């Protein structure tokens, strides 16, 4: 009789704990997803629904006019192609350069390597705003240590408003969050047994061939992690992108100028009053359009992403 009561008590506790966990998961999921749910709801609302006290999430008058206006103002399809191209280019170049740097710090011991790696960690800790002005001035009057003026008759080159700042910072492992990517590769390569490299050296392989044929194929989890992180962060970056680019149409610059372009459209159209609620609707729709490709990307690669994060954490 006592055993039955104890088993019943344990079963009751497990059931209660299951309910508590379910409530916590639902609550946290709602907090995380609420901004996206709110933007989806706003994007399909008619202007009249913004003033209706009975409309919260489900619109009374369904419309796609907000999407049409946001797409037209942002020149969405051209902007989408440009953003995909920029993010893909910087992602590949960053992954390659950071993989080389991470392998060097993990396996190649040279004088000052610890000091250089401390500098890499420092780039993670230092806010990018503190080094923005030197980077901006260097790219505005690019001389490449005085070599460019020798070739151009004493003139420097202005690399701003082009993709060259992204290319140069990516191939030198100095792009957005590059310090973190180097750290990820270093920790992963350090977790690979040294006997694997020694066996390759005995077979006559050099450092380069060992890295390309042995170490890099085994670093698939860290490569996937860096590729996804780099792509998403470059896609969402507005700090460096709006600094380097002014006329090129990418998501960051178009979202930044969306309120201004919307005001121009309202002043030139039939609607002369700048309704803040209407402007907020179109702006939320533009933000939703900007993050939609990332959501679609996550639906396809989330399984590989989770596996790569887990394996990177175990090996590191």
Buried (B, 14 or more C-beta within 10 A) or exposed (E): EEEEEEEEEEEEEEEEEEEEEEEEEEEEEEEEEEEBEBBBBBBBBBBEBBEEEEBEEEBEEEBEBBBEBBBEBBEBEEBBEBBBEBBBBBBBBBBBBBBBBBBBBBBEEEEEEEEEBEEBEEBEEEEBEEEEEEBBEBBEBBBEEEEBBEEEEEEBBEBBEBBBBBBBBBBEBBBBBBBBBBBBBBBBBBBBEEEEBEEBEEEEBEBEEBBEEBBBEBBBBBBBBBBBBBBBBBBBBEEBBBBBBEEBBBBBBBBEBBBEBBEEBBEEEEEEEEEEEBBEBBBBBBBBBBBEBBEEBEEEBEEBBEBBBEBBEEBB
